[in-house]
Each structure stands twice: as structure tokens, then as C-alpha cells.
Amino acid sequence: MQVRIVLGVLGVLVVAGVFSSVVRTLVLPRPSRSSFTSLVRRVLFVPYQAVADRCATAERKDRVLAPVAPLSILVTLVLWLASFMVGYALLEASVSGFGVKASLSEAGSSLFTLGFASSRRSALTAVDFCAAATGPIVIALQVGYLPSLYGAYARREAEVTLLQSRAGSPPWGPEILARFAQVDLLDSLLELFANWERWSAEVAESHTTYAVLIQFRSARAGRNWLVALIAVLDAAALHLAFNPSSPQTQVRLALRAGFVCMRDLADVRGIAYNADPLPDDPIDLTYETFLKGVERMAEQGFPMERTPEQAWPHFRGWRVNYEALGYRLAYDIDAVPAPWSGPRRTAEAEVTPHTPVDRRPVGA
């Protein structure tokens, strides 16, 4: 009798725990704290990352890592159902005295076929009905979850794809300003920053609610949502540092939204960070590397009210808010190795975008 009580308690705990994971992942519109789904993603990521670390190019690495996030969704569903089967089997054994094989058969029959294999007693039938309802409910919730997930992914990628013509592939902050100056579109910079302020808010909402989106990769190896965000923030910081008399409100708002987005993602992934860094705190980007980016901007005629030496402290004061988090997240998801986006797991060559030649008809 005591053994059956213990089995019943264990069954209730398993079923309740899995239901909690399902609800927190698929139903509650707030950052998911389900350790079960996080553990599944981490375990599944390990073998794929081990293979990716042996790839010589960013393109091959991207092909290896692309299936991880979608596969983790499928594996999570299978493990949820398997865990429910074990939990209900424990309950079946508790109320009926069945052995292991018979209990699993009874639970599986109810969970996966909308029926029950036995009705020997009313308590067993009640467990069968609960199990029969659980299977389709969990599958329906997962099916309903996918359109929201892929809708958020599509909205994220649309803005990242639009940035490609403005910043090259992969995107880079100085390249954004260089290209806008090259074709006399500097007046449109505020519109760009306004779009990315909204983009940051949407990504902060969707990627904390559906944390698996952080691992979803872009359709092309040269594009990456996090690298794009770092590039836009660098462009905003450069714009503020070099041109203090230009309109600053929208640029500052874009910067603020961007690093708040990164902090929200860091909270979901359990990454520690300094919530109030000082403008004079050190950063990893060196002054020499900064000058190379400034040279790219100057080549295309980007206006600069300050000299690089004068602008550097101001740029560093802005970048200290997001550099460490951007580097850590880019390392974790193994983003394309773009300039100014930090180190990666392996030492593949940094991919720098090239500024296109502004060709015009003869005599124009």
C-alpha cells in the first residue's frame, strides 16, 4: 500500500511539473522560466556545436547550426508527451496495482489514442480520461504556438534584410554611416533609428516570451539579427559622438531601446551584466580599430564635427552600455564574425562588408 501511495505522489508531481512547463512555455505571455525546455535546448545544442566548431568557414558553421532551434521544438514536444506518459503510468500503477508494462500500456493507450484500454475500476477510468485529454491539448497548444513563433521570426528578419542594402553583409556600424553619406541619404538616418527602436522593443518582447527564437538563425549565413542590432547601435553611437549639434532624441532612443533589449535577453538566459556602467569604464574595442571604422566613414564623406580623438570618449561612453552583452550573446549563438561584434568560439576570419562603388551614367 505504501508503495502505491509513493507511486501516486510521484505521478502527480511528474504530471504537474510537465503541465507547468507546457503552460509557462506555450501559454503565459511573459518570459519563460521553464528549466525543462532550457535544458532540452542546451543538451541538443552541444553535439551540433561540437560539429560546428570543426567547420572552417562561417557558411558551413551556419548550415550545421541552423536546424538546432527548430529541432529543439520537436524534441521538447516529444519529451513532454513521454514525460506525461511516465507520470500517468505511475498514477495507473498507484490506483490499479498494475506492473510497469501494463501501466505504460494503459497510459500510452489513453494519451495517444483518445481511448482507454481498461475500465476495471472507476479510479483507473478517471486517470485514463485525464491522460486522453492531455495528449491532444498539448499537441494543439504546440500547433497554435508555431504561427506566433514564426510570425515573430519573420518580423525580425524583415528589418534585418532591409538593413543589408544599408550596411552590407554582415552589417557594420561605420558601413551604415558610410553608405548613407555616399548616396546623400543622411536625412533618412533618423527614420532608420526610429525603425530599429521599434524593432528592439518587438524583439525584446518576442524573444523573451519565446526564448527559442534567440537560437533561430537567418536564412543567409552573412545575416544575423544580433550583429545587425550591434551595427545599428554602433552607428547611433558614432553619429552622436561625431555630431553633437545634430538632432539626438531619436538616436538616443534607439540606443536605449537596443541595449535594454539585450539586457532583457540576458535576463532570460541568466547572463550577468553591469546595469549601470560608467562612461569612463573600459571597453574591448581598441582606439586603433575605432580609427579604421572612422576611415571608412570619412572615405564616403560622412560629416564630422569632432575629430576622432575628440569623439572617442563619447563613443566609448555609449558603447560601454551594450558591448559586453553584445559580445557574450554573439559568442553564445555563434553569430557570423562581423567587425566590432566580439570574439567567436573558433578563429575563422572576420567578414568585413565592402562599400559598393557609386557608379553613375557618363555626363550625369
C-alpha positions as CSV (number, residue, x, y, z in Angstrom):
1,M,0.0,0.0,0.0
2,Q,2.8,2.4,0.9
3,V,4.5,1.7,-2.4
4,R,1.3,2.6,-4.3
5,I,1.0,5.9,-2.4
6,V,4.6,6.8,-3.3
7,L,3.9,5.9,-6.9
8,G,0.8,8.1,-6.9
9,V,2.7,11.1,-5.3
10,L,5.5,10.7,-7.9
11,G,2.9,10.5,-10.7
12,V,1.2,13.7,-9.6
13,L,4.5,15.5,-9.3
14,V,5.6,14.4,-12.8
15,V,2.3,15.4,-14.4
16,A,2.0,18.7,-12.6
17,G,5.6,19.5,-13.4
18,V,5.2,18.9,-17.1
19,F,2.0,20.8,-17.2
20,S,3.8,23.7,-15.6
21,S,6.5,23.6,-18.2
22,V,3.9,23.5,-21.0
23,V,1.9,26.4,-19.6
24,R,5.0,28.6,-19.0
25,T,6.4,27.9,-22.5
26,L,3.2,28.0,-24.6
27,V,0.5,29.9,-22.8
28,L,1.8,32.6,-20.4
29,P,2.7,35.8,-22.3
30,R,5.8,36.5,-20.3
31,P,9.4,35.5,-20.2
32,S,9.6,31.7,-19.9
33,R,11.5,30.3,-16.9
34,S,10.9,26.7,-17.7
35,S,14.1,24.9,-16.8
36,F,12.9,21.8,-18.7
37,T,12.8,23.5,-22.1
38,S,16.0,25.3,-21.4
39,L,17.7,22.1,-20.6
40,V,16.5,20.4,-23.8
41,R,17.9,23.3,-25.9
42,R,21.2,23.2,-24.1
43,V,21.6,19.4,-24.4
44,L,20.6,19.4,-28.0
45,F,22.9,22.3,-28.8
46,V,26.1,20.5,-27.6
47,P,26.6,17.9,-30.4
48,Y,25.7,20.4,-33.1
49,Q,28.1,23.0,-31.7
50,A,30.9,20.4,-31.4
51,V,30.5,19.7,-35.2
52,A,30.2,23.4,-36.0
53,D,33.5,24.2,-34.1
54,R,35.3,22.0,-36.6
55,C,33.9,23.9,-39.6
56,A,36.4,26.0,-41.5
57,T,34.0,28.7,-42.7
58,A,31.1,30.7,-41.3
59,E,28.9,29.4,-44.1
60,R,29.4,25.7,-43.1
61,K,29.0,26.5,-39.4
62,D,25.7,28.2,-40.2
63,R,24.4,25.2,-42.1
64,V,25.3,22.9,-39.2
65,L,23.7,25.1,-36.5
66,A,20.5,26.1,-38.5
67,P,18.4,23.0,-37.6
68,V,19.1,23.2,-33.8
69,A,16.3,25.6,-32.8
70,P,13.5,24.1,-34.9
71,L,14.6,20.6,-33.8
72,S,14.5,21.6,-30.2
73,I,10.8,22.5,-30.5
74,L,10.0,19.0,-31.9
75,V,12.2,17.2,-29.3
76,T,10.5,19.3,-26.5
77,L,7.1,18.2,-27.6
78,V,8.2,14.5,-27.8
79,L,9.7,14.7,-24.3
80,W,6.6,16.4,-22.9
81,L,4.4,13.6,-24.2
82,A,6.9,10.9,-23.0
83,S,7.0,12.5,-19.5
84,F,3.2,12.7,-19.4
85,M,3.2,9.0,-20.3
86,V,5.5,8.2,-17.4
87,G,3.6,10.3,-15.0
88,Y,0.2,8.8,-15.9
89,A,1.7,5.3,-15.8
90,L,2.8,6.0,-12.2
91,L,-0.8,7.1,-11.4
92,E,-2.2,4.0,-13.2
93,A,0.1,1.7,-11.1
94,S,-0.9,3.6,-8.0
95,V,-4.7,3.2,-8.4
96,S,-4.7,-0.3,-10.1
97,G,-1.7,-2.2,-8.9
98,F,-0.6,-2.8,-12.5
99,G,3.0,-3.7,-13.2
100,V,5.4,-1.5,-15.2
101,K,4.4,-2.8,-18.6
102,A,0.7,-2.8,-18.1
103,S,0.8,0.7,-16.6
104,L,2.8,2.1,-19.5
105,S,0.4,0.4,-21.9
106,E,-2.7,1.8,-20.2
107,A,-1.2,5.3,-20.1
108,G,0.0,5.2,-23.7
109,S,-3.3,3.9,-24.9
110,S,-5.1,6.9,-23.3
111,L,-2.6,9.5,-24.1
112,F,-2.0,8.8,-27.8
113,T,-5.3,7.2,-29.0
114,L,-8.1,9.1,-27.3
115,G,-9.3,5.9,-25.7
116,F,-8.6,3.6,-22.8
117,A,-7.5,0.1,-22.7
118,S,-9.2,-0.9,-19.5
119,S,-12.0,0.2,-17.2
120,R,-11.6,-2.2,-14.4
121,R,-12.3,0.4,-11.8
122,S,-13.6,4.0,-11.7
123,A,-10.3,5.5,-10.4
124,L,-8.4,3.9,-13.3
125,T,-11.0,5.3,-15.7
126,A,-10.6,8.8,-14.3
127,V,-6.9,8.6,-14.8
128,D,-7.5,7.4,-18.4
129,F,-9.8,10.3,-19.2
130,C,-7.2,12.8,-17.9
131,A,-4.5,11.2,-20.0
132,A,-6.8,11.1,-23.0
133,A,-7.4,14.8,-22.7
134,T,-3.7,15.7,-22.1
135,G,-2.3,14.4,-25.4
136,P,-4.5,16.4,-27.8
137,I,-4.4,19.5,-25.6
138,V,-0.6,19.6,-25.6
139,I,-0.3,18.9,-29.3
140,A,-2.9,21.6,-30.1
141,L,-1.1,24.2,-27.9
142,Q,2.2,23.4,-29.7
143,V,0.5,23.7,-33.1
144,G,-1.0,27.0,-32.1
145,Y,2.3,28.2,-30.8
146,L,4.2,27.7,-34.1
147,P,2.4,30.5,-36.1
148,S,3.2,33.1,-33.3
149,L,6.8,31.9,-33.2
150,Y,7.4,32.1,-37.0
151,G,5.4,35.3,-37.2
152,A,7.8,36.9,-34.7
153,Y,10.8,35.4,-36.6
154,A,9.5,36.8,-39.9
155,R,9.1,40.3,-38.5
156,R,12.6,40.2,-37.0
157,E,14.2,39.1,-40.3
158,A,12.3,41.6,-42.4
159,E,14.1,44.6,-40.8
160,V,17.5,42.7,-40.8
161,T,17.1,42.0,-44.5
162,L,16.3,45.7,-45.2
163,L,19.5,46.6,-43.3
164,Q,21.6,44.6,-45.8
165,S,21.5,47.3,-48.5
166,R,22.2,50.0,-45.9
167,A,25.1,48.2,-44.1
168,G,26.4,45.4,-46.2
169,S,26.6,41.8,-45.2
170,P,27.4,41.2,-42.4
171,P,26.3,44.6,-41.1
172,W,28.8,47.0,-39.5
173,G,28.1,50.4,-37.8
174,P,30.6,52.5,-39.7
175,E,29.4,51.0,-43.0
176,I,25.9,52.2,-42.3
177,L,27.0,55.8,-42.0
178,A,29.4,55.5,-44.9
179,R,26.6,54.2,-47.3
180,F,24.1,56.8,-46.2
181,A,26.7,59.5,-46.8
182,Q,27.7,58.0,-50.1
183,V,24.3,58.4,-51.6
184,D,23.3,61.6,-49.8
185,L,20.7,60.0,-47.6
186,L,21.9,61.3,-44.2
187,D,18.4,62.9,-43.7
188,S,17.0,59.4,-43.6
189,L,19.1,58.2,-40.6
190,L,16.5,59.3,-38.1
191,E,14.0,57.1,-39.8
192,L,16.4,54.2,-39.6
193,F,16.9,54.7,-35.9
194,A,13.1,55.0,-35.3
195,N,12.5,51.7,-37.1
196,W,15.2,50.0,-35.0
197,E,13.8,51.4,-31.8
198,R,10.5,49.7,-32.5
199,W,12.3,46.6,-33.8
200,S,14.3,46.4,-30.5
201,A,11.0,46.6,-28.5
202,E,9.4,43.9,-30.6
203,V,12.4,41.6,-30.3
204,A,12.7,42.1,-26.5
205,E,9.0,41.1,-26.2
206,S,9.0,38.1,-28.6
207,H,12.4,36.7,-27.8
208,T,11.8,36.7,-24.0
209,T,8.4,35.1,-24.4
210,Y,9.7,32.6,-26.9
211,A,13.3,32.2,-25.9
212,V,14.0,29.6,-28.6
213,L,13.9,32.5,-31.1
214,I,17.3,33.6,-29.9
215,Q,18.8,30.5,-31.5
216,F,16.9,30.8,-34.8
217,R,19.3,31.8,-37.5
218,S,18.8,34.0,-40.5
219,A,18.2,32.5,-43.9
220,R,21.7,33.5,-45.1
221,A,24.9,33.0,-43.3
222,G,26.0,36.6,-43.8
223,R,23.0,37.9,-41.9
224,N,22.4,37.8,-38.2
225,W,19.8,39.7,-36.1
226,L,22.2,40.3,-33.2
227,V,25.1,41.5,-35.4
228,A,22.6,43.8,-37.1
229,L,21.5,45.3,-33.8
230,I,25.1,45.8,-32.7
231,A,25.8,47.6,-36.0
232,V,22.8,49.9,-35.6
233,L,23.8,50.8,-32.1
234,D,27.4,51.5,-33.2
235,A,26.1,53.7,-36.0
236,A,24.0,55.6,-33.4
237,A,26.9,55.9,-31.0
238,L,29.2,57.2,-33.8
239,H,26.6,59.7,-35.0
240,L,26.2,61.1,-31.5
241,A,29.9,61.1,-30.8
242,F,30.9,63.0,-34.0
243,N,27.9,65.3,-34.5
244,P,26.7,66.7,-31.2
245,S,24.7,69.5,-32.9
246,S,22.6,67.1,-34.9
247,P,19.1,66.0,-33.6
248,Q,19.8,63.5,-30.9
249,T,16.4,62.5,-29.4
250,Q,15.6,59.6,-31.8
251,V,19.2,58.4,-31.9
252,R,19.3,58.2,-28.1
253,L,16.0,56.4,-28.0
254,A,17.3,53.8,-30.5
255,L,20.4,53.3,-28.4
256,R,18.4,53.0,-25.2
257,A,15.9,50.5,-26.7
258,G,18.8,48.4,-28.2
259,F,20.7,47.9,-25.0
260,V,17.6,47.4,-23.0
261,C,16.6,44.6,-25.5
262,M,20.0,43.0,-24.9
263,R,19.5,43.1,-21.2
264,D,16.1,41.5,-21.4
265,L,17.6,38.7,-23.4
266,A,20.4,38.4,-20.9
267,D,17.9,38.1,-18.1
268,V,16.2,35.2,-19.9
269,R,19.5,33.4,-20.5
270,G,20.8,34.0,-17.0
271,I,23.7,36.2,-18.1
272,A,25.0,38.7,-15.5
273,Y,25.8,42.3,-16.5
274,N,26.5,45.7,-15.1
275,A,23.2,47.5,-15.1
276,D,24.8,51.0,-14.6
277,P,28.2,51.2,-16.2
278,L,30.2,54.4,-16.1
279,P,31.0,56.3,-19.3
280,D,34.7,56.0,-18.5
281,D,34.6,52.2,-18.0
282,P,37.0,50.3,-20.4
283,I,35.7,48.6,-23.5
284,D,37.3,45.9,-25.6
285,L,37.2,47.8,-28.9
286,T,40.5,49.5,-29.3
287,Y,41.1,53.0,-30.5
288,E,43.1,51.7,-33.5
289,T,40.1,49.6,-34.5
290,F,37.8,52.6,-34.0
291,L,40.0,54.6,-36.3
292,K,39.6,52.0,-39.1
293,G,35.9,52.4,-39.0
294,V,36.2,56.2,-38.9
295,E,38.4,56.0,-42.0
296,R,35.6,54.1,-43.8
297,M,33.1,56.8,-43.0
298,A,35.5,59.6,-44.0
299,E,36.2,58.0,-47.4
300,Q,32.5,58.4,-48.3
301,G,32.2,61.9,-47.0
302,F,30.4,61.4,-43.7
303,P,30.3,64.8,-41.9
304,M,32.2,65.0,-38.6
305,E,32.1,68.0,-36.3
306,R,34.6,66.4,-33.9
307,T,38.0,64.8,-34.6
308,P,38.3,61.1,-33.9
309,E,40.4,61.9,-30.8
310,Q,37.6,64.1,-29.5
311,A,34.8,61.7,-30.5
312,W,36.4,58.6,-29.0
313,P,35.5,59.2,-25.3
314,H,31.9,60.0,-26.3
315,F,31.6,56.8,-28.5
316,R,33.2,54.7,-25.7
317,G,30.7,56.2,-23.2
318,W,27.8,55.0,-25.3
319,R,29.3,51.6,-26.3
320,V,30.0,50.6,-22.7
321,N,26.2,50.1,-22.3
322,Y,26.0,47.3,-24.8
323,E,29.4,46.0,-25.9
324,A,29.9,43.3,-23.2
325,L,26.4,41.9,-23.6
326,G,26.6,42.0,-27.4
327,Y,29.8,40.1,-27.4
328,R,28.5,37.5,-25.0
329,L,25.3,36.9,-26.9
330,A,27.1,36.8,-30.2
331,Y,29.5,34.2,-28.8
332,D,26.7,32.1,-27.4
333,I,24.8,31.9,-30.6
334,D,27.9,31.8,-32.8
335,A,26.9,34.7,-35.0
336,V,28.7,35.5,-38.2
337,P,32.1,37.0,-37.3
338,A,31.4,40.6,-38.2
339,P,33.6,43.6,-37.3
340,W,33.1,45.1,-33.9
341,S,31.0,42.2,-32.7
342,G,33.5,40.4,-30.5
343,P,35.3,37.0,-30.5
344,R,33.8,33.7,-31.5
345,R,34.3,30.1,-30.4
346,T,36.7,29.4,-33.3
347,A,39.2,31.7,-35.1
348,E,37.5,31.9,-38.5
349,A,38.4,35.1,-40.4
350,E,36.4,38.3,-39.7
351,V,33.9,39.1,-42.5
352,T,34.0,42.8,-43.5
353,P,31.4,44.3,-45.8
354,H,32.6,46.2,-48.9
355,T,31.3,49.6,-49.8
356,P,29.8,49.4,-53.3
357,V,31.1,51.8,-55.9
358,D,28.6,54.6,-56.7
359,R,28.5,54.4,-60.5
360,R,26.6,56.9,-62.4
361,P,25.9,57.4,-66.2
362,V,28.6,59.4,-68.1
363,G,27.7,63.0,-68.2
364,A,25.1,62.8,-65.4
